[in-house]
Amino acid sequence: MQPAGMIFPIPRPRRAAVLDSGELELRTDLTYSSVFESRGRLASEARFDGEIARASAQLAYGVGGGAEITIEPSVIFASSGFLDHIVNDFHRFTGFAGGGRDRVENDQYEMQLARDGVIAWSLEEDQILLADLPVSWTQVIREEDQDGPTLSVRVTVELPTGDEDRGSGSGGLDVGAGVLLERSIGRWTFTGGLDGMQADQPKRFRDAGITVRSLLLASGGVEYRWSNKTSLLFQTVLQMPLTRDLPFEEINKEILDLGFGISRDLSRGTRLILSFHEDAVAASGPDASVYAGLVFSW
């Protein structure tokens, strides 16, 4: 949910196991983030101040042979929001860094990235915008057994269905690939992943002289099955910087997202997931995010 980074392929952390042949799963979800990362000087700036909602419908299908295909259409909506005072109180209570948001007026909006007076990216306010469309293929290489974990590989292609001029798309074809691991011990399941993405440099970024790096993400997760219907979840994602071409930590530092949540089976084939997320580095990522997902399986 790093505002300018949302236009590039950021594959979700996931299990290494895939759906069985013919199985279908629909995950509808909403992520809402409060962001304050703002810095600028000499006609260059990285200003991310506002709140962003991302709603998606991830559809996964087990094609057989240990493979799964996933598509995830989504929309984003940005506004000045209403959470600033709540997030400030949370940071004061927990001691997490707030990036200086407590020194500015609450509930303002500015989403823009520029270099030498040329705007590389900006996101329209109060508009529902279609985002780019990621399509992923996940293939199991080995199943979990006594000798080791499940191992899978994943390839992602992101189609340019978003709008580059309005800030919801990259304008090009982006690709990514990675490996996934999964191991269960009793009521515990441990997951991990490493993904690399190569972005097709957006025209506006090129015009501003900003190069997007080959993005790298590492993730790890733990699930504890509290009961037959309820699981406790912890997840961490480390994302390398989007670019080094601007001297601002608001865009050139890594993001370490920490997530804590719960999963609850509501009925056969229906599951609710809720989680809270915080960027432990407090440099480039959102200050706080909440996630709600509803999963249907057939």
N, C-alpha and C positions, 0 to 999 in steps of 0.2 A: 504493500500500500504506500510505498514511497511515491509521491505524486508524479514526478517526471519519469520514474522507472516503471510505472504501470503500463506504459505503451509498449514495453518490451516483454518477451516471453519469460515468465517467472513460473516454471512448473511447480505445482503444488507438492509439498511433502505428501507421501502416500505409502501404503503397504507395498511390499514386494509381491505378495500374492495377488492373483487376478481372479476375475469372475470365471465360473465354469462355462463351458460352451452353452450358448443359448440364454444365459442369465442376463438380465437387464437391470440397471440401477440408475435412478434419477436422484441427484442431490440438488435441492434448491437452497440457496443460502444468501445471506446478507452480511457484509462486513462494513463496519462504520468506524472511521478513524478520525481522531482529532490531531491536527498537525500544526506545529509552529517551529519552523526552521527558516530563519530569515537573516540574510547578510548581503551587503553590496558595497561596492566602491568603484570609482573611476568608470562609470557606465557599464560595469559588469555586476550581475546580481544573481543570487539564488534565493528566491523568496517563496516560501511555502507556508501560508497562514490561512487556515480554514478547516473545514471538515468535509470528508469525502465518503460517500456511500457507494459500495459496489455490490450489485445483485447479479447472480448468475444461476444458470441451470446446467449442471454438469451431467451429461448423459454418457454412461459407460455400458459397453456390450461385450460379453465374452464370445470371441469368435472361434474358440477351440484351439487345440494344440498349444495350450499354455499362453495364449495371447488375448489381449484386451484392447479395444479401441475406445477412445474418449474424445468427446467434443464438448466445448464449454462456452456457449454464447453468454455475453454479459453486457450490462449497462453500468455507467457511472454517473454520479450526480454530486456536484461540489457546491458548497454554500459557506456563508460566514458561520453558520451553526449556532450552537447554544451551550456547548460543553466546557468552554474555557475555564469558568470559575470552578467547576467540579474537578477538572484535571489539575488545576493549580492546587486545590485543597488536597488531592490525592498525592501529589508530589511532595508537598510540605509534610504530610503525615508519614510517607514511606521513606523519604530521603532521596528518591530517584531524581536525577537531574531533569530540569524542565526546559533547558536551552534558552533561558531568558524570557520565557513567555509571561512571567509574572511582572515584567517591567513595562508591558505595553497594554493598551486598551483591549478588553475582551471582545470576542465575536466580531473580528475584522476579517476581510477576505483579500488575499493576493496570492496568485499562483502563476509564477513566471520565472523563466530561466533565460538569462541574456549574457552576451559577451561583447564588449566594446560597442554597446548600443544596439546590437542586432539581437532580436528575440529568437531564441532557439526553440522555446516551448512555452505555451501558456494554456491554461484550462479555463473554459468559459464557466461562469457562475450561473447557478439556478437553471441549468439545462440538463435534460436526460439525454446522454450520449451513448451510442453504440460503441463498444470497445472492439479491439481486434479479436479474432477467433482462433484459439489454440486447438489443434487436433493432435492427439497423442496416441502412439502405439507402444504398448508395454508387453514384453516377451519374457516369460520365465525361462531362465537358463538351467537352474537346478532347484528341485524342491527341498524343503527343510527335512532333515533326517538327523540321526544321531551324530553324524559326522560334521554337520554344519548347517547354516541358515539357508532360507530361500534367497536366491540371487536372481534378479531380473535386470533387464536393460530397458530404457525408455527413450523414444525419439519423439520430439515435438516439432511441429511446424505451425507457425502462427500466421494466419491469413489476414491481410490488411483490410478488414471490414470497418475499422474505426475511422475517425476523421482527424487527419494530421493537423489541419488548420485550426481545429477547435480544441485540440489537445487530448483526444481520446484514442489516437492510433499512431503508429510509426510510419505509415505510408509505404511499407515494404514487406517483403517476405522474410521472416525471422525463423531461425532453426535452433534446436537444442537437443542435447543427448545426455544421458546419465545412467548411473547404476543405482539399484535399490537393494537393501538387505532387510531381512526380517527373521527374528528368532523368538520363540515362545518357551517360557520356563514356568510351569504351573499356571498361576493366575497372572503372570507378567508376560507382556510382549514388548520387545525392543525393536525399533525400526531405525534405519539410517539411509541416507542418500547423498549422492554427489552429482550435481548437474552443471553442465556448461552450456552457455547460450551464445550464439553469434548473431548480432543484430545487423540488419540492413540499415546503414546509416541514414536517418531521416534527412530530407532535403533542408529543412530549417536548421537542423544541427550543423550540417555541412556549411550552410551560408554563414553561420555564426562562428565557424572555425572550432567546433566542439566535436571531438571524436568519442563515440561510445565504445568502451572497452568490451572485450569478450567477457561476458558476465559469468561469475562462478558462485554457486550456492552449495552449502553443505548443511544437512539437516539431521536431527536425531529426535526420536520420540520414545515415550514410555507409556504403556497402557497398563493399568492395574484393574482387573475385573473384581470390583467390590462385591458384586452379586451376579446372579445370572442375567440381570437386566441392566445393571448400572456399572459403568467404568469411569475411573478417574484418569485424566490425561495430562501429560506434560510434553511440551515440544519446544525445541529451539532450532532456529534457522540463522545461519551466518551468511550474509550476502556481501560480496566484495563491491567496491565503489563503482558507481555508474560511469564516472569519467574522472580524469585527473587534470583536465584542462582549465578548471576554474579553482582559484585558491581559497575555496570556502568549504569548511567541514560539512556544511549543509548539503553538499552534493558529492564531495570527494572522500568521504569516510565510509567505512564498512557499517553494516546494520546487523545487530545481534538481537533478533526477536525472540522473546521468551513468552510462551503461551501456557496457560493453565485452564483446564476445562473439564467437562463432564459429558458423558454419552449415556443416553437412556433409551432402551427399547420401549416404545409405546405400545406396539402390537406386533404380531408376526409380519416381518417385512417392512416395518416402519421404525425409524430411529431419529431421535432428536440429539443435536450436539450444540453445546454452548461453551464459549471460551472467552478469556480475556488475554490481551497481548500488550507487551510493553517493550520498547526498544531500550536495552540495557546500556547501549553506547550513548544514546541521546544526542546524536550528531546529524545523521541524514534521514533517519526513519521517523515514522509517526510517533507521537508522544504516548498515545494510548489507542487501542482498537478493541472493539467487541465483535464477536462472531456468533451467528446463529445459523444452524443448518438443519434441514429436514431431509432425510434419506428414505427413498422408497425402493424396495427390491422385489423383483419378480423372477 
